[in-house]
Amino acid sequence: MVVLTPDVVKSFKIAKTFADNNDRINYMDISASGQYVITSSEDESIQLYDSEKATLHKTLHSKKYGVDLISFTRNQNTVIHGSTKIDDTLRQLNLVENRYIRYFTGHTRKVSSLKMHPKEDVFLSAARDGSVRLWDLRSQNAQGVIYSPGRPVASYDPDGMVIAIGYDSAEVKLFDLRTFDKQAPFLVCPVPKIAEGEWTDLKFNPDTTQILVCTSTKSVFVVDAYMGVVQHTLTGFANPKNVPLDASFTPDGRYILVGAADGKVHVYESVSGDRLCVLNGDDAHPVSCMRFNPKFMFFATAHTKTAFWIPTVTENQEEESGATTSAHNDTKSLF
């Protein structure tokens, strides 16, 4: 587990930038081992990066179907991704053999959310057809389905026992995974309606007490997952054209990173909602994708380029800030 103190967080800077795409990167994921970062792009390419070496490991293409929402399965040699052409089928791809293993059919409009279960070989998808579907990697047919108005988004909690669904960019509803398509939600969290925008993602913090509601506006909401109320509304970051931006909890849950349209990353304290600092990027492109590595002390952002960020504090500064030696070693093992 990485240990983050305010001084360490404030010192993050871009260590390496990859210019391997010629169009917008639409999704990013990091393997559970922390070893690989993967991106999907509107240029119909898949880029696989080695986290420790900070190098491009492999490039694959999906010219026939397009590629979106690329996500690692529990086996980091395979991924699931959505389509941008032909149909709205989800596909499981073997990265080593560059071969499709299985197609998952059922959605009739573009898939807007795709999340792997944290502990089992099942996954969750939501689409603009108003359906939220539960899948098993061993079957091409959905194991369960419920319907939601608008553009639903969905996510698992870290234990894989709860499913959160964003309804019509207005409510977060929590379901028991075992009965999610048979019983009503056990908690409904109303969220202020946003104007001229929509929700783009839901993310739980590591201890399941908070849910991050990402939007395509100038606001990100933090919902109390037990009380069902909005704790914080995070604002103050640039997004003049209401483009989809990304946000992420740090692995310890203490901080929330919010990308901005000007390439900056705003960091907020998750408990108080106060802004801690603003990290400067190297260009003015929106932060459309962001992930914090679960094993190493770095995070990645992307738009048309992919950037790896690491802390730049010296060993003495890190010791003064209270960071542990193991966290420092994690940082040194990169690049």
C-alpha positions in Angstrom: 0.0 0.0 0.0 1.4 3.3 -1.0 1.6 6.0 1.8 0.7 9.5 0.8 1.3 12.6 2.8 0.5 16.2 1.8 4.1 16.9 1.0 4.4 13.8 -1.2 1.1 14.5 -3.0 2.2 18.1 -3.7 5.4 16.9 -5.3 3.9 14.8 -8.1 5.1 15.8 -11.5 5.0 14.2 -15.0 8.0 11.9 -15.3 7.3 10.5 -18.8 4.9 11.3 -21.7 4.0 8.8 -24.4 2.8 10.1 -27.8 1.6 6.9 -29.3 -1.9 8.0 -30.3 -3.2 10.3 -33.0 -6.7 10.7 -31.6 -8.4 11.0 -28.2 -7.8 8.2 -25.6 -11.2 7.2 -24.4 -10.3 4.9 -21.5 -7.5 3.7 -19.3 -7.0 0.8 -16.9 -4.2 -0.6 -14.7 -3.8 -4.2 -13.9 -4.4 -5.4 -10.4 -0.7 -6.3 -10.1 0.2 -2.7 -11.0 2.5 -4.1 -13.8 0.6 -2.8 -16.8 -1.2 0.3 -17.9 -3.6 -0.1 -20.9 -5.4 2.5 -23.0 -8.0 2.5 -25.7 -8.3 5.3 -28.3 -10.6 6.7 -31.0 -7.8 5.9 -33.4 -8.8 2.2 -32.9 -5.6 1.3 -31.1 -4.8 -0.4 -27.8 -1.5 0.6 -26.1 -0.1 -1.6 -23.4 2.6 0.0 -21.2 5.0 -1.6 -18.7 4.6 0.4 -15.4 8.0 -0.5 -13.9 10.1 0.2 -17.0 7.9 3.1 -18.2 8.0 1.7 -21.8 5.5 0.8 -24.4 5.1 -2.9 -24.2 2.8 -3.6 -27.1 0.4 -2.0 -29.6 -2.7 -3.8 -30.9 -5.5 -2.6 -33.2 -9.3 -3.1 -33.4 -9.9 -1.6 -36.9 -13.0 -3.6 -37.5 -14.9 -2.9 -34.3 -13.2 0.1 -32.8 -12.3 0.1 -29.1 -13.6 1.8 -25.9 -13.8 1.2 -22.1 -10.9 -1.3 -22.2 -10.5 -3.1 -18.8 -8.3 -5.8 -17.5 -9.8 -9.1 -16.3 -8.3 -10.7 -13.3 -5.9 -12.3 -15.7 -3.8 -9.4 -16.9 -3.2 -11.2 -20.2 -6.9 -10.6 -21.2 -9.1 -7.6 -21.4 -12.8 -6.7 -22.1 -13.6 -3.8 -24.3 -16.6 -2.0 -25.9 -17.1 -1.2 -29.5 -17.4 2.0 -31.5 -18.3 0.5 -34.9 -20.6 -2.2 -36.3 -22.5 -3.0 -33.1 -22.5 -2.6 -29.3 -21.1 -6.0 -28.5 -18.5 -6.4 -25.7 -15.4 -8.4 -26.5 -12.8 -10.4 -24.5 -9.4 -10.1 -26.1 -6.3 -12.2 -25.4 -3.4 -9.6 -25.4 -0.7 -12.2 -25.9 -2.2 -14.0 -28.9 -4.1 -10.9 -30.2 -7.2 -13.1 -30.5 -10.8 -12.6 -29.4 -12.0 -15.2 -26.9 -15.7 -14.4 -26.5 -18.3 -11.9 -27.6 -21.0 -10.6 -25.1 -24.1 -9.6 -27.0 -27.2 -7.9 -25.6 -26.8 -4.1 -25.6 -28.5 -2.3 -28.4 -26.8 1.1 -27.9 -23.3 2.3 -27.0 -22.0 0.9 -23.7 -21.3 3.7 -21.3 -19.8 1.9 -18.3 -17.8 -1.3 -17.9 -16.4 -2.6 -14.6 -14.7 -5.9 -13.7 -15.6 -7.6 -10.4 -12.6 -7.2 -8.0 -12.5 -10.9 -7.0 -14.4 -13.0 -9.5 -14.6 -13.6 -13.3 -17.7 -11.5 -13.8 -18.2 -8.0 -14.9 -20.8 -5.2 -15.1 -21.9 -3.1 -18.0 -24.3 -0.2 -18.6 -25.4 1.3 -21.9 -27.4 4.1 -23.5 -30.1 1.5 -24.2 -31.0 2.0 -20.5 -29.8 -1.5 -19.4 -27.4 -2.5 -16.8 -26.2 -6.1 -17.3 -24.2 -8.6 -15.3 -22.0 -11.0 -17.2 -19.9 -14.1 -16.5 -16.7 -14.5 -18.6 -17.7 -18.1 -19.3 -20.9 -17.2 -21.1 -21.9 -14.8 -23.9 -25.3 -14.2 -22.3 -26.0 -11.8 -19.5 -26.7 -13.3 -16.1 -29.0 -10.5 -15.0 -30.3 -7.2 -16.2 -32.1 -4.1 -14.8 -33.2 -1.0 -16.6 -32.5 2.7 -15.9 -33.5 5.9 -17.7 -31.0 8.0 -19.5 -27.3 7.1 -19.6 -26.6 4.8 -16.7 -23.2 4.3 -15.1 -22.4 1.4 -12.7 -19.6 0.1 -10.5 -18.8 -2.5 -7.9 -17.7 -1.8 -4.4 -14.1 -3.0 -3.5 -15.4 -6.2 -2.0 -17.7 -7.0 -4.9 -20.8 -7.3 -2.8 -22.5 -4.1 -3.8 -23.4 -2.6 -7.2 -23.9 1.2 -7.5 -25.9 2.4 -10.4 -26.2 6.1 -11.5 -29.8 6.7 -12.6 -30.5 9.5 -15.1 -27.6 11.6 -13.7 -29.8 12.3 -10.6 -29.5 9.3 -8.2 -27.1 6.7 -7.0 -28.8 3.5 -6.2 -27.1 0.7 -4.3 -28.0 -3.0 -4.8 -27.0 -6.3 -3.2 -25.1 -8.1 -6.0 -26.8 -11.4 -5.1 -30.3 -10.0 -5.9 -29.6 -6.9 -7.9 -32.1 -7.7 -10.6 -34.7 -9.1 -8.3 -35.0 -6.7 -5.4 -35.2 -2.9 -5.0 -32.1 -1.0 -4.1 -31.3 -1.0 -0.3 -30.2 2.7 -0.5 -31.0 5.6 -2.8 -28.7 8.7 -2.8 -30.2 11.8 -4.5 -27.6 14.1 -6.1 -28.2 17.6 -7.3 -29.2 17.6 -11.0 -26.5 19.1 -13.3 -27.3 21.3 -16.2 -26.0 20.7 -19.7 -24.0 17.6 -18.8 -24.2 14.0 -17.6 -22.5 11.5 -15.2 -19.6 9.7 -16.7 -18.5 7.3 -14.0 -18.9 6.1 -10.4 -16.0 5.0 -8.2 -15.9 3.7 -4.6 -13.1 4.6 -2.2 -11.1 1.7 -0.8 -13.2 1.3 2.4 -16.6 1.6 0.7 -17.6 4.7 2.6 -17.6 7.2 -0.3 -18.7 7.1 -3.9 -17.2 9.5 -6.4 -19.6 10.8 -9.1 -17.6 11.9 -12.2 -19.4 14.3 -14.6 -18.9 16.2 -17.8 -19.4 19.5 -16.0 -17.5 21.7 -13.6 -18.5 19.6 -10.6 -17.6 16.2 -9.1 -19.8 14.8 -6.3 -18.7 12.8 -3.3 -21.5 10.7 -1.9 -21.7 9.1 1.6 -22.3 5.5 0.8 -23.8 4.8 4.2 -26.0 7.8 4.8 -27.0 8.3 1.1 -26.2 12.0 1.0 -23.8 14.2 -0.9 -20.9 15.0 1.4 -18.9 17.3 -0.9 -19.3 19.0 -4.3 -15.8 19.5 -5.7 -15.4 22.5 -7.9 -12.8 25.1 -9.0 -11.3 23.2 -11.9 -11.5 24.3 -15.5 -14.0 22.8 -17.8 -15.5 25.6 -20.0 -16.9 23.3 -22.7 -18.3 20.6 -20.4 -16.0 17.8 -21.8 -15.9 14.5 -20.0 -13.2 14.6 -17.4 -11.9 11.9 -15.0 -11.3 11.7 -11.3 -9.9 9.1 -8.9 -9.4 8.2 -5.3 -5.8 7.5 -4.2 -5.2 3.9 -3.1 -5.3 4.9 0.6 -8.6 6.8 0.0 -7.3 10.0 1.6 -7.3 12.1 -1.5 -9.3 12.7 -4.6 -7.6 13.6 -7.9 -9.7 15.5 -10.4 -8.6 16.2 -13.9 -9.3 19.6 -15.6 -9.7 20.7 -19.1 -6.5 22.7 -19.0 -4.4 19.6 -18.3 -4.0 20.3 -14.6 -4.9 17.9 -11.8 -6.7 19.2 -8.7 -6.2 17.3 -5.4 -8.8 17.4 -2.7 -8.9 15.8 0.8 -11.6 13.2 0.8 -12.8 13.7 4.4 -13.1 17.5 4.3 -13.5 18.1 0.6 -10.9 20.9 0.8 -8.5 21.4 -2.1 -4.9 20.5 -1.1 -3.1 21.6 -4.3 -3.1 21.8 -8.0 -0.6 19.8 -10.1 0.5 21.3 -13.4 0.6 19.1 -16.5 2.7 19.7 -19.6 0.0 20.7 -22.0 -3.5 22.2 -22.1 -5.4 19.1 -23.2 -8.2 17.8 -20.9 -7.6 15.0 -18.5 -10.1 12.6 -20.0 -8.6 9.5 -18.3 -6.9 9.0 -14.9 -5.9 6.0 -12.8 -3.7 5.7 -9.7 -1.6 2.6 -9.7 -2.7 0.2 -6.9 0.8 -1.1 -6.2 3.3 1.6 -7.1 3.6 5.3 -6.2 2.5 6.8 -9.5 -0.7 7.7 -11.4 -1.4 8.0 -15.1 -3.4 10.5 -17.1 -4.3 10.7 -20.8 -6.0 12.6 -23.5 -4.2 12.2 -26.8 -1.0 11.5 -24.9 -0.4 9.3 -21.9 1.5 10.7 -18.9 3.0 8.9 -15.9 3.3 11.1 -12.7 5.6 10.3 -9.8 6.5 12.2 -6.6 9.7 14.3 -6.7 10.5 14.7 -3.0 14.0 13.8 -2.0 14.6 11.0 0.5 15.3 13.5 3.3 12.1 15.5 2.5 10.1 12.3 2.3 11.4 11.2 5.8 10.4 14.6 7.1 7.0 14.4 5.6 6.4 11.0 7.3 6.3 8.8 4.3 7.4 5.2 4.9 10.5 3.6 3.4 8.4 1.1 1.5 6.6 3.9 -0.3 9.9 5.4 -1.2 11.1 2.0 -2.5 8.0 1.7 -4.6 8.8 5.1 -6.2 12.4 4.2 -6.8 11.4 0.9 -8.6 9.8 2.9 -11.4 11.5 4.2 -14.5 
